[in-house]
Amino acid sequence: MQVIKSTGALERFDHKKIYNTIRAAGGSKKLASLAVKEVKRKFKKNSSSEEILKFLVGYLKQEPGVSQRYNLKRAIMALGPTGFPFERFFARVLKYHGYKTTVDNKLKGKRIIQEVDIVATDTEKDIKWMIECKFHNLDGTITKLHPALYTYARFLDLKRYNFDFPWLVTNTKCSKDAIEYSKGVNLKTTSWNYPREESLQVLVEKKQAYPITILTSVTNEEINKFYDANLVVTKDLLIEDLRELSRRVKIDEKRLVKIIEEVKDICEEEEN
């Protein structure tokens, strides 16, 4: 069986990939094995990756939190369409990794004002980063060479701010040209699955800093209320006093209790 990717390309069905992804999402060995068997049974001919994903998202609900974590990539895409929530989200992820960050920075270059998505300082290594975020809300979209070029040009124009390095972050994939160019000019590049040990997926999962859009129990109206309160990471809902949180997001306390129950399912993984 072959899988039709979102780009239209055909790819051989890889049951090990599905198994490993479910395990990485916190699913038990039993659930991962059963899910693979069900996919093999249900999808005989060439099927789209979208159809298989939709089936698995429903099937994995047997274990709390697994379905949501398995669907992380789509949850990040749901931060759109403007891209600004993605900037705030990634800045918050970096804070969980020990960085100091500011977003939506307007800095004066030699002749014009440059808009820098995130300024981040690695306090442990004392490194200051100028970060450009390139957000896509369609699966299969690739970040090509141009964003890498203008990120580095912006970095050169802002030398007066003593940035040590530029950094390009995207939620999908980068083209080979973008990656090769970045290596040549020492531009750090982070995409969904690159680099392997420090990809966007790894950075999020390592700190369980999941986006608010990973929650399946919330409405779009509630998502926007969280955005308005500058809450873009699920774990942040566990930090505040319930009454204060209700006041900030303008959501009833009883309703918030139910939402927080789902947050705990997602963020508090158990051994399997």
C-alpha positions as CSV (number, residue, x, y, z in Angstrom):
1,M,0.0,0.0,0.0
2,Q,1.1,3.5,-0.8
3,V,0.1,6.7,1.0
4,I,-0.8,9.9,-0.9
5,K,0.9,12.8,0.8
6,S,-0.5,16.3,1.1
7,T,1.8,17.3,-1.8
8,G,0.2,14.6,-4.0
9,A,3.4,12.5,-4.0
10,L,3.1,8.8,-3.3
11,E,5.0,7.2,-0.4
12,R,5.3,3.6,0.7
13,F,3.2,2.9,3.8
14,D,5.5,2.6,6.8
15,H,3.8,0.9,9.7
16,K,6.9,1.4,11.8
17,K,6.7,5.1,11.5
18,I,3.1,5.1,12.7
19,Y,4.0,2.8,15.6
20,N,7.0,4.9,16.6
21,T,5.0,8.2,16.4
22,I,2.3,6.8,18.6
23,R,4.8,5.7,21.1
24,A,6.5,9.1,21.0
25,A,3.1,10.6,21.7
26,G,2.9,8.6,24.9
27,G,0.8,5.7,23.6
28,S,1.3,2.3,25.1
29,K,2.9,-0.5,23.1
30,K,-0.5,-2.3,23.0
31,L,-2.3,0.8,21.6
32,A,0.4,1.4,19.0
33,S,0.3,-2.2,17.8
34,L,-3.5,-2.3,17.6
35,A,-3.6,1.1,15.8
36,V,-1.2,-0.2,13.1
37,K,-3.3,-3.4,12.7
38,E,-6.4,-1.3,12.3
39,V,-4.8,0.9,9.7
40,K,-3.7,-2.1,7.7
41,R,-7.1,-3.6,7.9
42,K,-9.1,-0.4,7.1
43,F,-6.9,1.0,4.4
44,K,-6.2,-1.5,1.7
45,K,-5.6,0.6,-1.4
46,N,-3.7,3.9,-1.8
47,S,-5.1,6.2,0.8
48,S,-4.3,9.9,1.6
49,S,-2.2,10.7,4.7
50,E,-5.1,13.0,5.7
51,E,-7.6,10.0,5.8
52,I,-5.2,7.9,7.9
53,L,-4.5,10.8,10.3
54,K,-8.2,11.5,10.8
55,F,-8.8,7.8,11.6
56,L,-5.8,7.6,14.1
57,V,-6.8,10.8,15.9
58,G,-10.1,9.2,16.7
59,Y,-8.7,5.7,17.4
60,L,-6.0,7.0,19.8
61,K,-8.6,8.6,22.1
62,Q,-8.6,5.3,24.0
63,E,-5.7,6.6,26.1
64,P,-6.0,10.1,27.6
65,G,-3.8,12.7,25.9
66,V,-2.4,10.5,23.2
67,S,-4.7,11.6,20.3
68,Q,-3.9,15.2,21.0
69,R,-0.1,14.7,21.2
70,Y,-0.1,12.6,18.0
71,N,-1.8,15.5,16.2
72,L,0.8,18.1,17.4
73,K,1.9,19.1,13.9
74,R,-1.7,20.1,12.9
75,A,-2.3,21.8,16.3
76,I,0.7,24.1,15.5
77,M,-0.7,24.8,12.1
78,A,-4.0,25.8,13.7
79,L,-2.2,28.7,15.3
80,G,-2.7,30.6,12.1
81,P,-3.5,32.2,9.8
82,T,-1.6,35.4,10.7
83,G,1.5,33.8,12.1
84,F,1.7,36.1,15.2
85,P,0.3,33.4,17.6
86,F,3.1,31.1,16.3
87,E,5.7,33.8,17.1
88,R,4.3,34.1,20.7
89,F,4.1,30.3,20.9
90,F,7.7,29.7,19.9
91,A,8.9,32.5,22.2
92,R,7.1,30.7,25.1
93,V,8.7,27.4,24.1
94,L,12.1,29.0,24.3
95,K,11.3,30.4,27.8
96,Y,10.6,26.8,29.0
97,H,14.1,26.1,27.7
98,G,15.6,28.9,29.7
99,Y,15.7,31.7,27.2
100,K,14.7,35.3,27.9
101,T,12.5,36.5,25.0
102,T,10.7,39.5,23.6
103,V,8.3,39.5,20.6
104,D,7.2,41.9,17.9
105,N,10.4,44.0,18.1
106,K,10.8,47.1,15.9
107,L,14.5,47.8,15.6
108,K,16.2,50.6,13.6
109,G,18.5,49.4,10.8
110,K,20.8,51.7,8.8
111,R,17.9,53.2,6.9
112,I,14.6,51.5,7.8
113,I,12.8,50.0,10.8
114,Q,13.2,46.2,10.8
115,E,10.5,44.1,12.4
116,V,12.1,41.2,14.3
117,D,9.7,38.5,15.4
118,I,11.7,37.3,18.5
119,V,14.8,38.5,20.3
120,A,16.0,35.7,22.5
121,T,18.9,35.4,24.9
122,D,20.3,32.1,25.9
123,T,21.2,33.1,29.5
124,E,23.3,30.0,30.1
125,K,25.6,30.5,27.1
126,D,25.1,34.3,27.0
127,I,24.1,34.2,23.3
128,K,21.7,36.7,21.8
129,W,19.6,35.6,18.8
130,M,17.6,37.5,16.2
131,I,14.8,35.1,15.3
132,E,12.6,35.2,12.2
133,C,9.5,33.0,12.2
134,K,8.0,31.7,9.0
135,F,4.6,30.2,9.6
136,H,2.6,28.0,7.2
137,N,-1.0,26.7,7.8
138,L,-1.0,24.3,4.9
139,D,0.7,20.9,5.2
140,G,3.3,20.2,2.6
141,T,4.3,23.9,2.2
142,I,8.1,24.2,2.2
143,T,10.1,27.2,3.4
144,K,12.4,27.9,0.5
145,L,15.6,29.9,0.2
146,H,14.1,33.4,0.2
147,P,13.2,33.6,4.0
148,A,16.7,32.4,4.8
149,L,18.1,35.2,2.6
150,Y,16.1,38.0,4.1
151,T,16.6,36.7,7.7
152,Y,20.4,36.9,7.2
153,A,20.1,40.3,5.5
154,R,18.1,41.6,8.4
155,F,20.7,40.3,10.8
156,L,23.5,42.2,8.9
157,D,21.4,45.4,9.0
158,L,21.0,45.2,12.8
159,K,24.7,44.8,13.8
160,R,24.4,47.7,16.2
161,Y,22.2,45.5,18.5
162,N,25.0,43.0,19.1
163,F,23.1,39.9,18.0
164,D,25.4,36.9,18.0
165,F,23.5,34.9,15.5
166,P,20.4,34.9,13.3
167,W,17.8,32.1,13.6
168,L,15.1,31.0,11.1
169,V,12.2,29.0,12.6
170,T,9.4,27.4,10.6
171,N,6.6,24.9,11.4
172,T,7.0,22.8,8.2
173,K,10.1,21.8,6.3
174,C,13.0,23.8,4.8
175,S,14.2,23.3,1.3
176,K,17.7,21.8,0.7
177,D,18.8,25.2,-0.7
178,A,17.6,27.0,2.4
179,I,19.4,24.6,4.7
180,E,22.7,24.7,2.7
181,Y,22.7,28.5,2.5
182,S,22.0,28.6,6.3
183,K,25.0,26.4,7.0
184,G,27.2,28.7,4.8
185,V,26.4,31.9,6.7
186,N,25.9,30.4,10.2
187,L,22.2,30.9,10.2
188,K,20.5,28.6,12.7
189,T,17.5,26.8,11.1
190,T,14.7,25.0,13.0
191,S,11.9,23.3,11.1
192,W,9.3,20.7,12.1
193,N,11.8,17.8,12.0
194,Y,15.2,19.5,11.5
195,P,17.7,19.3,13.0
196,R,16.9,15.9,14.4
197,E,17.9,16.6,18.0
198,E,16.7,20.1,18.2
199,S,13.7,20.3,15.8
200,L,10.5,22.2,16.5
201,Q,8.8,18.9,17.4
202,V,11.6,17.9,19.8
203,L,11.8,21.4,21.5
204,V,8.0,21.3,22.1
205,E,7.8,17.7,23.3
206,K,10.9,17.9,25.5
207,K,9.2,20.5,27.7
208,Q,5.6,19.5,27.0
209,A,5.0,23.0,25.8
210,Y,2.1,22.2,23.6
211,P,0.1,24.9,21.8
212,I,-3.3,25.9,23.2
213,T,-4.7,24.7,19.8
214,I,-3.9,21.1,20.7
215,L,-7.0,21.0,23.0
216,T,-10.0,19.3,21.5
217,S,-12.5,20.5,24.2
218,V,-12.2,24.2,23.4
219,T,-14.1,26.3,20.9
220,N,-12.6,28.8,18.5
221,E,-14.1,31.6,20.6
222,E,-12.3,30.2,23.7
223,I,-9.0,29.9,21.7
224,N,-9.3,33.6,20.8
225,K,-9.9,34.5,24.5
226,F,-6.7,32.6,25.4
227,Y,-4.8,34.5,22.7
228,D,-6.2,37.8,24.0
229,A,-4.8,36.9,27.4
230,N,-1.4,36.0,25.8
231,L,-1.9,32.3,26.7
232,V,-0.6,30.2,23.8
233,V,0.9,27.2,25.7
234,T,-1.4,24.6,27.5
235,K,1.0,24.3,30.5
236,D,0.5,27.9,31.3
237,L,-3.1,27.2,32.3
238,L,-1.8,25.0,35.2
239,I,0.3,27.9,36.7
240,E,-2.3,30.5,37.5
241,D,-4.9,30.5,40.3
242,L,-8.2,29.4,38.8
243,R,-10.1,32.5,39.8
244,E,-7.5,34.8,38.4
245,L,-7.3,32.7,35.2
246,S,-11.1,33.0,34.8
247,R,-10.9,36.8,35.2
248,R,-8.1,37.0,32.6
249,V,-9.7,34.9,29.9
250,K,-13.3,35.7,30.7
251,I,-14.3,32.0,30.8
252,D,-16.4,30.6,33.6
253,E,-14.5,28.7,36.3
254,K,-16.5,25.5,35.9
255,R,-15.8,25.5,32.2
256,L,-12.1,26.1,32.9
257,V,-11.9,23.1,35.3
258,K,-13.0,20.9,32.4
259,I,-10.4,22.4,30.0
260,I,-7.7,22.0,32.6
261,E,-8.5,18.3,33.0
262,E,-7.7,17.9,29.3
263,V,-4.5,19.9,29.8
264,K,-3.4,17.5,32.5
265,D,-4.1,14.5,30.3
266,I,-1.9,16.0,27.6
267,C,0.9,17.3,29.8
268,E,1.2,14.6,32.5
269,E,2.3,11.5,30.6
270,E,2.4,8.2,32.4
271,E,4.8,5.4,32.0
272,N,3.6,2.8,29.5
